[in-house]
Amino acid sequence: MDLGAFSVSLTVRDIEASRAFYEKLGFAALGGDPSQNWVILKNGDHVIGLFQGMFEKNMLTFNPGWNQDATPLDSFTDVRELQRELKANGVEFVTEADESGSGPAHFVVLDPDGNPVLVDQHV
């Protein structure tokens, strides 16, 4: 099962202080909008998202249809197909993608320790 590009989405108290900290660790802006309280940073193949006031907990994020540079892929497994496969394997969902749609969609599952896993397709 190919879940797409991987990143860690961090809930932060102060978007600018967090961005400045991660820039000191060698991360650089890849996308986002700090005025909307979110920014995506990259260091090599490592991607983190900083989100102020958007999520309750840090989460693992996967983006079907994207590579680690947030570039769309020609071929990938659609988020709805991933959801059907996980359901068939008995995974329970917090949020589900509309399986009748196409294009962008997302779902959220929790790991056994309650950590959220977001599968968020943008294409």
C-alpha positions in Angstrom: 0.0 0.0 0.0 1.6 3.3 -1.1 0.3 6.2 1.0 2.2 8.9 -0.8 4.5 11.6 0.5 5.1 11.5 4.3 5.3 14.4 6.7 4.7 15.1 10.4 2.1 17.8 11.1 2.9 19.6 14.3 0.4 21.6 16.3 2.2 24.7 17.5 1.5 27.6 19.9 3.3 30.3 17.9 3.8 29.8 14.1 6.6 32.3 13.8 8.6 31.1 16.8 8.3 27.5 15.6 9.2 28.4 12.0 12.3 30.3 13.2 13.3 27.3 15.3 13.0 24.7 12.5 14.8 27.1 10.1 17.7 27.0 12.5 17.7 23.2 12.1 18.0 23.7 8.3 14.4 23.5 7.2 13.2 25.9 4.5 9.7 26.9 3.4 8.1 24.6 0.9 4.6 26.0 1.0 1.8 27.3 3.2 0.7 30.7 4.4 1.9 31.9 7.8 -0.8 34.6 7.8 -3.3 31.7 7.9 -1.3 30.0 10.6 0.2 27.1 8.6 3.5 26.5 6.9 5.2 23.5 5.3 9.0 23.2 5.7 11.5 20.8 4.2 15.1 19.7 4.9 16.3 17.2 2.4 13.6 14.5 2.1 12.1 15.5 5.5 8.9 17.4 5.5 7.1 19.0 8.5 4.0 21.0 8.6 3.4 23.6 11.4 -0.2 24.4 12.2 -1.3 26.9 14.8 -4.9 26.5 16.1 -5.9 23.9 13.5 -5.4 20.5 15.1 -5.6 19.2 18.7 -2.7 16.8 18.4 0.4 16.2 16.3 -0.2 13.7 13.5 1.4 11.7 10.8 0.4 12.8 7.4 0.4 11.0 4.1 -0.4 12.6 0.7 -1.4 10.2 -2.1 -0.6 11.7 -5.5 2.4 13.7 -4.3 6.1 13.0 -4.0 8.2 14.4 -1.2 8.6 17.7 -3.2 4.7 18.2 -3.3 4.9 17.5 -7.0 1.9 15.6 -8.4 2.6 12.0 -9.6 1.4 10.6 -12.9 0.2 7.4 -11.2 -0.9 6.8 -7.6 -3.5 4.9 -5.5 -6.5 7.2 -4.9 -7.4 8.0 -1.3 -10.8 6.3 -1.7 -9.2 3.1 -2.8 -6.8 3.2 0.2 -9.9 3.8 2.5 -11.7 0.8 1.0 -8.6 -1.4 1.5 -8.2 -0.3 5.1 -11.9 -0.8 5.9 -11.6 -4.4 4.5 -8.7 -4.9 6.9 -10.9 -3.8 9.9 -9.4 -0.3 10.4 -11.9 2.1 12.1 -12.1 5.7 10.8 -12.5 9.0 12.6 -13.2 10.9 9.4 -13.9 9.3 6.0 -13.5 10.4 2.4 -16.7 10.5 0.3 -16.2 7.3 -1.8 -18.5 8.6 -4.5 -16.3 11.5 -5.3 -13.0 12.1 -7.1 -10.0 14.4 -6.7 -9.0 15.9 -3.4 -10.3 14.1 -0.3 -9.0 12.9 3.1 -9.6 10.5 6.0 -8.3 10.2 9.5 -7.6 7.0 11.5 -6.1 6.5 14.9 -3.3 4.2 15.7 -3.6 1.9 18.8 -2.2 4.7 21.0 -4.6 7.3 19.8 -2.2 9.1 17.5 -4.0 10.5 14.5 -3.0 9.5 11.0 -4.2 11.8 8.2 -4.3 10.6 4.6 -4.9 13.8 2.6 -5.0 13.8 -1.2 -4.7 17.2 -2.8 -4.9 16.1 -6.5 
